[in-house]
Amino acid sequence: MTAVEQRARAHVVTDFAGERSAVPVALSYDPESDPGAVHMTLPPGLGATPDDWVFTRELLERGLRGPVANGPVSIWPCGRAQAIVELHSPGGVSLVQFDSRALTRFLGRTYEAVATVRVNRLR
């Protein structure tokens, strides 16, 4: 199996519900079906923004080093140990604060998955 799935604890702040304590956020990546995209799923009912988001792996990687945005998703480092993912929808805005190490670990696993797919294709 080459798909990557990881749960990360995050704090979520929304227009709808204010700040919540740490919640599990699901991160996933499938290099065979969509090699450029990561998927982020928030627990249901946190606010007016959708629970499922898709954005480029490159955006996530660049956002750990400095502020970046693409459409409704913005990502930036917050101090040395945190990163913020800001999500905009017609229903509102959600801020998701992660431990940067969790996102870095997830990205590392996505690159390992890509390498595995390439090796398997060479066989």
VEXDREN-2710 file (C-alpha; in Angstrom, 1 decimal):
% VEXDREN-2710
k/r/px/py/pz
1/MET/0.0/0.0/0.0
2/THR/1.5/3.3/-1.0
3/ALA/-1.2/5.7/0.2
4/VAL/-0.3/7.7/3.3
5/GLU/-2.7/8.4/6.1
6/GLN/-1.9/10.2/9.3
7/ARG/-3.9/11.7/12.2
8/ALA/-2.5/14.9/13.7
9/ARG/-3.8/16.8/16.7
10/ALA/-4.7/20.4/15.9
11/HIS/-6.5/23.4/17.4
12/VAL/-9.3/24.7/15.3
13/VAL/-10.7/28.2/15.4
14/THR/-13.8/29.0/13.4
15/ASP/-16.1/32.0/12.7
16/PHE/-18.9/29.7/13.8
17/ALA/-17.7/28.1/17.1
18/GLY/-14.7/29.9/18.3
19/GLU/-11.7/27.9/19.5
20/ARG/-11.9/24.2/20.2
21/SER/-9.5/22.1/22.2
22/ALA/-7.2/19.8/20.2
23/VAL/-9.0/17.6/17.7
24/PRO/-7.8/14.9/15.4
25/VAL/-7.4/16.0/11.8
26/ALA/-6.9/13.4/9.1
27/LEU/-4.2/14.0/6.5
28/SER/-3.9/11.7/3.5
29/TYR/-2.0/11.4/0.3
30/ASP/-2.3/8.9/-2.6
31/PRO/0.6/9.1/-5.1
32/GLU/-1.2/6.8/-7.5
33/SER/-4.5/8.5/-7.8
34/ASP/-3.5/12.2/-7.3
35/PRO/0.3/12.7/-6.8
36/GLY/0.1/16.5/-6.5
37/ALA/-2.6/16.7/-3.8
38/VAL/-2.9/16.2/0.0
39/HIS/-6.3/15.8/1.6
40/MET/-7.2/17.2/5.0
41/THR/-10.4/16.1/6.8
42/LEU/-11.6/18.0/9.9
43/PRO/-14.0/16.4/12.4
44/PRO/-17.6/17.1/11.4
45/GLY/-19.5/20.0/13.0
46/LEU/-16.6/22.3/13.8
47/GLY/-17.9/25.3/11.9
48/ALA/-19.4/26.6/8.7
49/THR/-16.4/25.6/6.5
50/PRO/-16.5/22.2/4.7
51/ASP/-14.9/19.2/6.6
52/ASP/-12.8/18.0/3.6
53/TRP/-10.1/20.1/1.9
54/VAL/-7.7/19.3/-1.0
55/PHE/-4.6/21.4/-1.8
56/THR/-1.2/20.8/-3.3
57/ARG/1.5/19.0/-1.5
58/GLU/3.8/21.8/-2.6
59/LEU/1.6/24.4/-0.9
60/LEU/1.9/22.6/2.3
61/GLU/5.7/22.2/2.0
62/ARG/6.2/25.9/1.1
63/GLY/3.8/27.0/3.9
64/LEU/6.0/25.4/6.5
65/ARG/8.8/27.8/5.4
66/GLY/6.9/31.0/4.8
67/PRO/3.4/32.4/4.1
68/VAL/1.8/31.0/1.0
69/ALA/-1.8/31.0/-0.4
70/ASN/-3.7/29.4/-3.2
71/GLY/-7.3/30.2/-3.6
72/PRO/-9.2/29.4/-0.4
73/VAL/-6.2/27.9/1.4
74/SER/-3.4/29.9/3.1
75/ILE/-0.5/28.3/5.1
76/TRP/2.2/29.9/7.2
77/PRO/4.6/29.1/10.0
78/CYS/3.7/30.4/13.4
79/GLY/6.8/30.6/15.5
80/ARG/9.3/27.8/15.4
81/ALA/7.0/24.9/16.3
82/GLN/3.6/25.7/14.9
83/ALA/2.0/26.1/11.4
84/ILE/-1.4/27.5/10.5
85/VAL/-3.7/26.4/7.7
86/GLU/-6.4/29.0/7.0
87/LEU/-9.4/27.8/5.1
88/HIS/-12.0/30.1/3.5
89/SER/-15.4/29.1/2.2
90/PRO/-18.6/31.0/1.5
91/GLY/-19.8/29.8/5.0
92/GLY/-16.8/31.2/6.9
93/VAL/-13.2/30.8/7.9
94/SER/-11.4/28.2/9.9
95/LEU/-7.9/28.4/11.3
96/VAL/-6.2/25.0/12.0
97/GLN/-3.0/25.2/14.1
98/PHE/-0.7/22.2/13.8
99/ASP/2.6/21.2/15.4
100/SER/5.0/21.7/12.5
101/ARG/6.7/18.4/13.3
102/ALA/3.5/16.5/12.5
103/LEU/3.2/18.1/9.1
104/THR/6.9/17.6/8.4
105/ARG/6.6/13.9/9.3
106/PHE/3.5/13.6/7.0
107/LEU/5.4/15.2/4.1
108/GLY/8.3/12.9/4.6
109/ARG/6.0/9.9/4.4
110/THR/4.5/11.3/1.2
111/TYR/7.9/11.4/-0.4
112/GLU/8.6/7.9/0.7
113/ALA/5.3/6.8/-0.9
114/VAL/6.3/8.4/-4.2
115/ALA/9.7/6.6/-4.1
116/THR/7.9/3.3/-3.5
117/VAL/5.6/3.8/-6.5
118/ARG/8.5/4.6/-8.7
119/VAL/10.4/1.5/-7.7
120/ASN/7.3/-0.6/-8.2
121/ARG/6.8/0.8/-11.7
122/LEU/10.4/-0.1/-12.6
123/ARG/9.9/-3.8/-11.7
END
